[in-house]
Structures are given as structure tokens and as C-alpha cells.
Amino acid sequence: MDLCPSIKNILLLDSEGKRVAVKYYADDWPSNSLKETFEKTVFTKTQKTSARTEEITMLENNIIVYKFVQDLHFYVTGGEDENELILFSVLQGFFDAVGILLRGNVEKKEALENLDLILLCIDEIVDGGIILETDASSIASKVATHSIDSGAPLAEQTISQALATAREHLTRSLLK
Amino acid sequence: MAQPIVKKDDDRDDEVEYSPFLGIEKGAVLQEARVFNDPQLDARRCSQVITKLLYLLNQGETFTKVEATEVFFAVTKLFQSKDNGLRRMVYLMIKEISPSADEVIIVTSSLMKDMNSRTDMYRANAIRVLCRITDGTLLTQIERYIKQAIVDKNPVVASAALASGIHLLQTTPEIVKRWSNEVQEAVQSRAALVQFHALTLLHQIRQNDRLAVSKLVTSLTKGTVRSPLAQCLLIRYTTQVIRETAVNTQTGDRPFYDYLEGCLRHKAEMVILEAARAITELSNVTTRELTPAITVLQLFLSSSKPVLRFAAVRTLNKVAMTHPMAVTNCNIDMESLISDQNRSIATLAITTLLKTGNESSVERLMKQITTFMSDIADEFKIVVVDAIRSLCLKFPLKYRSLMNFLSNILREEGGFEYKKAIVDSIVILIRDIPDAKESGLLHLCEFIEDCEFTYLSTQILHFLGNEGPKTSDPGKYIRYIYNRVILENATVRASAVSTLAKFGAMVDSLKPRIFVLLKRCLFDNDDEVRDRATLYLSTLGDGSVTETAKDVKEFLFGSLEVPLTNLETSLKNYIQDPTEEPFDIQSVPKEVKSQPLAEKKAPGKKPAGLGAPPATLSSTVDAFEKLLSSIPEFRNFGNLFKSSAPVELTEAETEYAVNVVKHIFDRHVVFQYNCTNTIPEQLLENVTVLVDASEAEEFSEVGSKPLRSLPYDTPAPTFVAFEKPEGVPAVGKFSNSLRFIVKEVDLATGEAEDDGVEDEYQLEDFEVVAADYILKVGVSNFKNAWETLGPDFERVDEYGLGPRESLAEAVNAVINLLGMQPCEGTETVPSNSRSHACLLSGVYIGNVKVLVRLSFGIDGAKEVAMKLAVRSDNEIVSDAIHEIVASG
């Protein structure tokens, strides 16, 4: 009996349902082929919806919240008893953090070129199913801090830029 | 919307070469990983290589043991670099590889150094990595640092340590439990997520100590928990405490309810939802308690956010199963959701409406649904079909329009699962609503005239064979069945032949005609079809209008004595070593093996999917009946009357978990003890329950069924049967102890030692009470049913119940005592009312329908008086009900 909210997986797929980055926390899908089948089912089931804003569905006793932008599809899966809004806060955190990290240029090509950032981002959001952080600017700043390369001013620039975007994002959400 | 996406895909084909991972190959990347060994590390390059490796793993590529080890050792070299970004990737890589114990030692010192670094990010991540890959022995070395980290002033470090603690508690609880003080301090943290993680860990450390959890909840619900996530958690813990205390005291005022209600006004929607859901799931929730929760959910229904609408309608859907009246206020909002863009929401709205609808709104709803059905996917349609089935069972008078709806959608396009759901529904309706039988059978006949699914055709033919002969004009089905013999594939033909034979055997007047048809089947080109026809022709007599002998019917259509799965394994074994001896059916074991496992899951399982209806009571009784009749010793006990809910006979988390299900027969009771062995190192054999029935005078033990072996974590039943006077609701108390032979199991090989030790384990007592002899069966119109039964065997009497805590508590107590089904929502007592009327219905042992009218009154001194009026078909039963109350 575990009452703590838990995340079963985080998926980032492209517009054909192929993996960009995925992370599974639950043992519901023990093999890679089962994982791929799940991704395929999720993708086909949600493909028809446009999901420019967030959307939600149920599949195999799981709740899946999702959001699409350009050719990227973001999914977060939780158990059927999970609080939908908790799952959604994770999705929102992931979605916005990726937006900050890719400097608003959220598309597959950019995501693959910055795959290290995406992977670190997922790592900062959930640890073994437990939610670590859902605030997009905190997540992004944690990931971005890591790209400080003391010797390289180029990377320095990246971090200040990322922080600026983070700040901008923060003010935007305050203005809303 | 699909258009632009497709177009984009076409463009992509040209762009594809821009992917940084195009043509990536494992071997090449592993070669590239050699740069990790360079004396002058190029941090950027190394980071890129790690990203590539992670990309491969992420795409499902796997490394062999050797490759993983090589990568791991190479990666450890990178700790020399001072580059933060690279270090972060190194952490990620180590977690992904999950090195073996002897490899972990290599990185331990580097990670421990990082754990004490001044950089917060190093500390946080090093802890997470180390805790992920470490084992118990190493943990004691680093325990000191983790304790420090838990109270670190940087929230990221504290969260990392706490989250790691939550994971470690699963593997090394004894160590993590020592961190209690630090965790408690962290609960007071100002950082939202630290508080959330600390609360999670603290609760998990204490979860087996009810008092401590209760204290924790009491203190926190008074204080201010800042983070919404932590608040949600606290709500969950609170409901758990409520659940556990509610069992002990059934007072009117629920502890902590005020806290939950207060959360409905929280500023975070997440918390509001959690609280609303918690309130709706309280056991025996009253209308007054429900109202504020329903109100906020109703507001959510018109939210612009799909997630919120979904959450609200899903919760209301669940409430509708138990308190349909409470949800009716939201019906207007719900009807507008039928056209919601999100089909999950629309389907949930429809099924909720189907549950809350009253008899008069059925037609209108069906009209709305018909248009809705055409544009949703099969899986949603199945949910709707299930909901319509339960609606039809609720309002049997409306079966015509609902049956019509089902037959219409049966004719439309649809996949196998969907069609199966419809056919199953029609079959259930035919079984439960006698008036619907003839029309339902005809709908099914029409369906098999044009059915592409062999499985469904054969199922329907089988069902037709059982039900068709019992109708007023069995002859009219023959044409449909014989058409199958002419038109279908061999499987369907064979089952059509069997169905024809059933008609011949059951309806004597049809026999000559059936014989003509069966004779034609002798020329079929399939062996099975010919064989069946020959068999039936030679056993059913000479084709004249004579009654078929009973033993012939039994031989042809009776059920098999052994479970099919057992027969299958026995036959497989027989084929494997061929002998001259013919197969002997007596050698097939009659024990049902895997059944109890599925059984245990079923009741505990929450209603699956989109508002699927809860498993009906009858279906679990069916399962029990099947299970019991498979045991030869109990087979002659007759029909199973009632199976009680499982009663726990052990505390949670003991070595052996046992619960008992009481099966009531006319002259017997059978106790099914479901045992679970929770010790991996033990195998129990020859498990029996020793029952002391000295406090149950009317019962005498007649037999038992020991459990041959009980391996770890595989629940299995053992049975004890008692005889009791026929039709008498004998009551009594039983004390039990579990007896078994313990054998040690070597965990490495999984094999048990040969010698065992006999042992005994004391279980708690339980009682057979009067309520066990009454089935909860509702009636849709109590007044009609009451009038129909008439006053012939009415018994009325008045009782003083003495001082009670509240009227609601008194009503509840009487309902529980009688074990009958409250009708028309009369089990809920409005607060502050001085009197209350309650309607109950049920079926008494011997299949006697019983209706009860209760009138309660309470005076200033909380003295409760009750008038009890009972009607049934049998005065003895009416008296027996009074007897129950008088002696209770």
C-alpha cells in the first residue's frame, strides 16, 4: 500500500510515434517490445486529437496526460487511481522546461541535437517514480547549471541565456 | 488537423539527414568511447559520446555484460574532469548501466567525494547515484552523510537524500528507519518539495504503527502544510486514518471530516480534487458529507481544462455507482459533456448519466446515445454497452427499448471485442429478465445469420441449445440453426449439429424432424461434424416422438467431472509417453488449482477502465459455486445459497495471512480459509485449519479438505465443512488454528528440504451470524413488491433499542444485523431528524423473498425505538426475521 503519487513513465515521441526520449519507472512493461507496443498504442490512440492544449485519456488502467507541440508529443503516465492534476503538473513542468531549455524552439530536430539536456531534464523531474520537481524554471535552471564549462565562455553564454529565458518565463506566468 | 501533420512528414524525409544520430551504430559508438581513456580529456567530446550511448539505450539497444563493464570502467575515468556538464552526464550513465556489486566499489570513493563537495549539484546527484547502485553494506558507511543531507539547507540536496531514502526503505528498512529524527525535521522545511518528500518518507517509516500515523496526521492537519503535493499526500493519509478509526466507532461525526472539507477551499485545484475524491470514497458517506464535494466537482465539469473536466466526471462516475441520487444535480452539466471534444470525457459523461438516469429518462438518453455511438471508437462503445446492460437490469420494464438498441448496434460494423460485449449483454439480459428471452434469442439468431466471428457463432449456438428448447415455440429456431450447417465453416457446423441434437433431446415433438436434419449431416465433408451427427443419431433413440432417457441426456450434455485445464495437462502428459493402456479419465485430478488466485484478485480489484460496472455479486457467487462443486466431498451439498465477504483472521503483515469466506448451503456450511504464506524461506505442506465449534452447538464437522502445499506468496484455500439443521439459520462462534508442516526453502535453488516440522498458528475467532443466511437482493419498486407479497404473513412488532449515539448509527446497526439490501436510498438518515423510515429487501435461505419496513424514532435522551414490519411468503421466515432482531 503505497500512497505516494507515482509516475509510471515519461514519453517524448515524434510525430510518427518514434522515440525521442523515454523513461519508464514502473515494471508494468518489463521488456523493450512491450514498451514499444505501449508507446504505439498510446500514440495511435491520441494521434487523432490535436492536443495543442493539454489532453487526457485512459489506457489499460493507466491515466495518460499529453500535450503536443510541432512534431513533438509529450506524455506522462500514472496509475488509474492517480490524481489527474498531479500527473498534469508533471507534464506541464516537463513541457515548459523543455521549452526553456530549447529556447522556445521546441521541435524534434532541436530536441535531438540537445538530447543531453532533455535526458537531464527528465532525470530532474522524476526519480524512480517519485516526483522530484514540477516547477519548470527550477528544472531548467538545474539542468542548465550543469552545462557551465568553466573554461569555455561559449557555454557560459548559454547558461545566462537559459536563465534569462527562465526569468522571462517566470514573469510571463506571473502576468497571466 | 491530420492534413498538415502528414504534409510535414513528407517534408521530413528530406530533412532526415539533419538528425545528429542518423546511421548511429553501437559498435562504432563503443569504439568512440575510447576517448574516455585519453590523458587529455575533451569534455565536450566525451559528453557527446555519452549522449550517443544514452541515445542507444533509450532506443531499446542493449549492451552485453562485457560491453557494459567496459563502458562503465571507461566512464569512471571521467571523474578526473572538472567539467560540471560532463560530470552530470557521467552520473546519468552510471545510473543507466546499473553496475554490479563488485564494480560499484570502483566509483564509491569518487561519489563519496562528490557527496561532500561544496557544489550543491554534485552533492544532490552523487547521493542519488550512490543510493541507486549501493547495497546495505555500503550504506552504513555513507549513512552519516545522507543524514546530514536530509537536513541540508539546499532543498535540492535535501530532496535528493529524502527521495533516495524512500527507495532504500524498500531494500534496507532497518537503516532508513534510523533517520527518523532528521526526516521529521525536514517535514518542517520551508521548501515545498522537501516537505513533500519528507512527509512521504516519514509516513512510510511509520506506516505499520497506527498510533504514530494518527498522531502525525493530527498534528499536520492543524498546522500549515505549504506544498500542494504534500497537502494531497496528507489528505491520503488522513483518509487512511479515517478508514481505520471508522471501523471501531460508528459515530455520526467523522473525525477529520472538517479538515477534508476545508481542503475543498484550497487554492490549488490539485488539492481540491484530492479532497473531493477522498470525501466521495469515505465508507458509508452520508448525503450531507457528499454535498460540498459534489458541488466543487460540478464546477470543475464546466472548466476549460480537459484534465479537470475528465477528473471531475470520472469521480462523479464512481459516485454514481453508489449514490446515484447525489449526482443527479450535475446531470445538466453532464449532458453538455456528451459533445465534448475529448471522447474519454464524453464516454464517462454518458455512462454516468446512464447510472443516474431514472426510468422516465431512458428513452431520451438512448436517442442521444444513438447519435453518439457512430463517432466513437470500439473501446468506448464497449463501456457504453456495459452501462446499458446494468441500466436494463435496473429497470427491467424498459428492456424493450434497451434490447432494441443492443440489437441495432449488433447489426452495425464493429470489431470482435465490441460484438462480444453486445452478445454477452444480450445473454445476461435473457438470463435475468424472463420477458426478454424470446426477443433476445431471435436477435441472436438474426446475428448469427451474418456473423464473421466463429467464436461468437459457436457461443450463441451453445446458448441457443440451452435456452431455445425451453421457449414456447422451439421449432422456430431450427431454421436458423440448420442454416449454419449449410453455410458455415466446420467449427460452426459442428456446434450447430450439437445444438440441433439438444433440441431433439429436450423437445420430443421435434425429434423426428431433427433426425432428418442430423441424417443429412452424415454426408458432411468434415470429420468432426460427421462424428457428432453419428453419435447423436445412435444415442437419441429411433427418431420417433419418445422421451429421451435421462442418462443419455446426462452423457451427451452433462458437465465434465474434471476441470478442463486439468484434463488438458493430463492428456498432454499422456501423449508424451505413449503406452498401450487407454487414457483413464479417473486419473485426472479434480482439484482446481489456479482458481483461488484469480478469485482473490477479483473482489479487491477496483472497477476497471472507464466506469466499467463493478463485478456483480452473482458472478463471484458463480465462481465460488464452480470452485466448490469441483471438490468431490462438497458436491452433494446442493446449491450454494450465499458466500460471505472474506473475514480477516490475522493481523496485517503477519507471517501467514488467512481470511475466511463462509459458504452457506441448505444443510451445510463450508468455510473457505484463504491462506497466504508471506515467508519466502518457507514452504508449508498439508495445511489444515483445526476448528473448535464448541460454541456453535448446532454445527457438526463433516469433512475437510487440506491444502497439499502452500508456497510463498501464492494464496490457496483449505476447506472445512459443517452440517447444520436444514433451513435453520443456526449461529455460533468458531475458534480456529492453522496446522501445517513447515519446510525450509533454499532461496538460491528454490527447493524445499525434505524434512518438515509440524507447527500450529493461532487464528482469530469468527462467527456465523443470522445475516449470513440472508442475501442482499434489491427490488426496483419497493411499494409494488410490498403490495404483491400481501399482508398474509405480515408480522409487526415494536422494539426499544436503548440509548444509541445517533439515529443513523441505530439504522446502520439494524441493517448490518439483518444483512439485507437497503432500497431507494433509505439507508441514509438526514442529520438532525427525529424519525426515519427504512426499507430493506432480501432473500432468506430456502429462496424466500423478504421485505422489511423499519420505522425509527429517537427521543431527547437518545433512546431509540423501532417498529419492524416484515412481509414474506412464509410465516416462519417472517418470524425468523423478528427472532434475529429480538436476539440481536
Contacts between the chains, C-beta under 8 A, distances in Angstrom:
chain1	res1	chain2	res2	distance
A	1	B	207	7.5
A	2	B	204	7.9
A	3	B	203	7.2
A	3	B	233	6.8
A	3	B	236	4.3
A	3	B	237	6.5
A	3	B	240	6.9
A	4	B	166	7.2
A	4	B	200	4.6
A	4	B	204	7.6
A	4	B	233	6.7
A	5	B	229	7.0
A	5	B	232	6.8
A	5	B	233	7.4
A	15	B	5	5.8
A	15	B	8	6.6
A	15	B	9	6.3
A	15	B	12	7.9
A	16	B	9	6.6
A	19	B	58	6.4
A	19	B	59	5.9
A	19	B	60	7.8
A	21	B	58	5.8
A	22	B	58	6.3
A	32	B	60	4.0
A	32	B	62	7.7
A	35	B	60	7.3
A	36	B	60	6.8
A	48	B	2	7.4
A	49	B	341	7.5
A	49	B	342	7.1
A	50	B	1	4.5
A	53	B	305	7.8
A	53	B	306	7.3
A	54	B	305	7.0
A	54	B	306	6.5
A	54	B	307	5.8
A	55	B	306	5.4
A	55	B	307	7.8
A	55	B	342	6.2
A	56	B	306	5.6
A	56	B	307	4.8
A	56	B	310	4.6
A	56	B	342	7.0
A	56	B	344	6.8
A	57	B	342	7.5
A	57	B	344	4.8
A	58	B	344	5.9
A	58	B	609	6.5
A	58	B	610	5.8
A	61	B	608	5.7
A	61	B	609	6.5
A	65	B	307	6.0
A	71	B	5	7.9
A	71	B	8	6.3
A	71	B	12	7.5
A	80	B	606	7.2
A	80	B	608	7.7
A	80	B	609	8.0
A	81	B	606	7.0
A	83	B	232	6.0
A	83	B	270	6.3
A	83	B	273	6.0
A	83	B	274	5.3
A	83	B	277	7.4
A	83	B	311	7.5
A	84	B	273	7.2
A	84	B	307	5.3
A	84	B	308	7.8
A	84	B	310	6.1
A	84	B	311	4.0
A	84	B	314	7.7
A	85	B	269	5.6
A	85	B	270	4.0
A	85	B	273	5.4
A	85	B	307	6.5
A	85	B	308	7.1
A	85	B	311	6.5
A	86	B	229	6.8
A	86	B	232	6.5
A	86	B	270	5.8
A	88	B	307	4.7
A	89	B	229	7.9
A	89	B	270	6.6
A	109	B	15	7.2
A	109	B	18	5.5
A	109	B	19	6.9
A	112	B	19	5.5
A	112	B	20	5.6
A	112	B	21	6.3
A	113	B	20	5.4
A	115	B	20	7.6
A	115	B	21	7.8
A	115	B	51	5.4
A	115	B	54	7.4
A	115	B	55	5.9
A	116	B	47	6.3
A	116	B	50	7.6
A	116	B	51	4.5
A	116	B	54	7.8
A	116	B	85	7.9
A	116	B	89	6.2
A	119	B	51	7.4
A	119	B	54	5.7
A	119	B	58	7.5
A	119	B	92	6.3
A	120	B	88	6.1
A	120	B	89	7.7
A	120	B	92	6.7
A	123	B	92	5.9
A	123	B	95	8.0
A	127	B	128	6.2
A	127	B	160	7.6
A	127	B	163	4.8
A	127	B	164	7.7
A	127	B	167	7.9
A	128	B	132	7.6
A	128	B	163	7.4
A	128	B	167	5.4
A	130	B	163	5.0
A	130	B	166	5.9
A	130	B	167	7.7
A	130	B	197	7.3
A	130	B	200	7.4
A	131	B	193	7.8
A	131	B	196	7.7
A	131	B	229	6.7
A	132	B	159	6.1
A	132	B	160	7.8
A	132	B	163	6.2
A	132	B	193	7.1
A	133	B	159	7.5
A	133	B	193	6.1
A	134	B	229	7.7
A	142	B	121	7.2
A	142	B	156	6.8
A	145	B	84	7.1
A	145	B	121	6.0
A	146	B	84	5.3
A	146	B	85	4.9
A	146	B	87	7.7
A	146	B	88	3.9
A	146	B	121	6.6
A	147	B	84	7.5
A	147	B	85	4.5
A	148	B	84	5.1
A	148	B	85	6.9
A	149	B	43	6.4
A	149	B	44	7.5
A	149	B	83	5.6
A	149	B	84	7.2
A	149	B	85	6.0
A	150	B	82	6.8
A	150	B	83	7.4
A	150	B	84	7.7
A	151	B	83	7.9
A	152	B	44	7.8
A	155	B	85	7.2
